[in-house]
Amino acid sequence: MSDPEHGQVILYSYLWAREHDRGEESGRKVRPTCVMLIVAGKDGRQKPLLFPITSRPPGPSTRFVEIPETEARRAKLYTPAWVIVDEFNTDDLKTSWAVEDAEPLGQFSRKFMSRIAAETAAAIRAGAVRRVPRR
């Protein structure tokens, strides 16, 4: 995959935190995944956070953002669909074997990505986020 962009929706073999906890190292299913680029560390480089997208309604303890119809069309997704924001994978998308296709499905708007970021920040403040490193 070339340089990932903030808001892209890619096909990615997402590894859920519960699978990681059981010692699994690869995702069981390729799924649409939202790329959020953040600046982390003193080097000032952007790092991707990868949030899973699901068509299964999230449980009551899950933090999520429902994807509006307009955003789903931009990302070539069906509705209903949700971005899960209380867990994410970290990976080097340029070299990752978990990326299914080098071409993204589509891209969410900046406004919608701001909403995802705000919900993620709230989950982080509440101590309710799991990071699953892929490398």
C-alpha positions as semicolon CSV with decimal commas, in nm:
position;residue;x (nm);y (nm);z (nm)
1;M;0,000;0,000;0,000
2;S;0,128;0,348;-0,079
3;D;0,109;0,628;0,177
4;P;-0,212;0,581;0,376
5;E;-0,444;0,879;0,404
6;H;-0,653;0,995;0,698
7;G;-1,009;0,867;0,659
8;Q;-0,941;0,595;0,405
9;V;-1,139;0,275;0,433
10;I;-0,928;-0,026;0,343
11;L;-0,970;-0,403;0,340
12;Y;-0,758;-0,532;0,627
13;S;-0,725;-0,855;0,822
14;Y;-0,824;-0,693;1,152
15;L;-0,712;-0,865;1,475
16;W;-0,969;-0,814;1,752
17;A;-0,837;-0,759;2,105
18;R;-1,014;-1,077;2,224
19;E;-0,834;-1,279;1,954
20;H;-0,503;-1,117;2,048
21;D;-0,566;-1,206;2,413
22;R;-0,598;-1,573;2,310
23;G;-0,256;-1,559;2,143
24;E;-0,378;-1,529;1,785
25;E;-0,154;-1,330;1,552
26;S;-0,371;-1,274;1,246
27;G;-0,727;-1,166;1,195
28;R;-0,985;-1,428;1,108
29;K;-1,161;-1,213;0,851
30;V;-1,072;-0,937;0,609
31;R;-1,300;-0,645;0,688
32;P;-1,341;-0,278;0,603
33;T;-1,117;-0,081;0,836
34;C;-1,093;0,294;0,892
35;V;-0,747;0,454;0,882
36;M;-0,687;0,739;1,127
37;L;-0,350;0,910;1,102
38;I;-0,212;1,067;1,417
39;V;0,118;1,236;1,492
40;A;0,283;1,039;1,770
41;G;0,625;1,052;1,925
42;K;0,901;1,306;1,903
43;D;0,989;1,222;1,544
44;G;0,670;1,396;1,424
45;R;0,584;1,110;1,187
46;Q;0,227;1,009;1,124
47;K;0,118;0,672;1,258
48;P;-0,196;0,488;1,146
49;L;-0,460;0,367;1,390
50;L;-0,689;0,109;1,231
51;F;-1,050;0,094;1,350
52;P;-1,272;-0,200;1,253
53;I;-1,600;-0,149;1,072
54;T;-1,880;-0,394;1,135
55;S;-2,228;-0,457;1,002
56;R;-2,323;-0,644;1,321
57;P;-2,488;-0,416;1,578
58;P;-2,238;-0,344;1,858
59;G;-2,308;-0,468;2,210
60;P;-2,413;-0,234;2,491
61;S;-2,063;-0,204;2,637
62;T;-1,897;-0,129;2,301
63;R;-1,807;0,228;2,204
64;F;-1,887;0,301;1,842
65;V;-1,993;0,558;1,583
66;E;-2,275;0,468;1,347
67;I;-2,189;0,537;0,984
68;P;-2,442;0,768;0,816
69;E;-2,571;0,676;0,470
70;T;-2,373;0,955;0,300
71;E;-2,045;0,842;0,458
72;A;-2,120;0,480;0,375
73;R;-2,158;0,574;0,007
74;R;-1,824;0,759;0,015
75;A;-1,657;0,449;0,155
76;K;-1,851;0,202;-0,064
77;L;-2,008;0,033;0,239
78;Y;-2,355;-0,101;0,305
79;T;-2,565;0,027;0,594
80;P;-2,624;-0,023;0,872
81;A;-2,256;-0,019;0,970
82;W;-2,054;0,102;1,268
83;V;-1,694;0,207;1,337
84;I;-1,577;0,050;1,664
85;V;-1,372;0,309;1,856
86;D;-1,280;0,128;2,178
87;E;-1,010;-0,082;2,015
88;F;-0,772;-0,044;1,725
89;N;-0,478;-0,210;1,552
90;T;-0,147;-0,039;1,484
91;D;0,053;-0,152;1,183
92;D;0,293;-0,030;0,915
93;L;0,054;-0,023;0,622
94;K;0,333;0,017;0,365
95;T;0,475;-0,327;0,448
96;S;0,187;-0,507;0,622
97;W;0,080;-0,847;0,497
98;A;-0,262;-0,785;0,662
99;V;-0,362;-0,530;0,395
100;E;-0,584;-0,719;0,151
101;D;-0,588;-0,466;-0,133
102;A;-0,354;-0,175;-0,205
103;E;-0,648;0,031;-0,330
104;P;-0,879;0,175;-0,062
105;L;-1,253;0,117;-0,088
106;G;-1,322;0,486;-0,032
107;Q;-1,271;0,764;0,219
108;F;-1,470;0,924;0,500
109;S;-1,507;1,303;0,515
110;R;-1,298;1,516;0,752
111;K;-1,611;1,604;0,948
112;F;-1,699;1,239;1,007
113;M;-1,337;1,159;1,096
114;S;-1,352;1,439;1,357
115;R;-1,650;1,265;1,510
116;I;-1,463;0,932;1,521
117;A;-1,162;1,107;1,677
118;A;-1,381;1,271;1,943
119;E;-1,544;0,941;2,038
120;T;-1,206;0,770;2,048
121;A;-1,066;1,046;2,270
122;A;-1,361;1,004;2,507
123;A;-1,297;0,629;2,522
124;I;-0,927;0,692;2,592
125;R;-1,011;0,934;2,875
126;A;-1,244;0,671;3,021
127;G;-0,968;0,409;3,003
128;A;-1,181;0,198;2,771
129;V;-0,954;0,155;2,467
130;R;-0,746;-0,145;2,364
131;R;-0,448;-0,112;2,129
132;V;-0,348;-0,426;1,940
133;P;0,000;-0,392;1,787
134;R;0,053;-0,593;1,471
135;R;0,434;-0,557;1,470
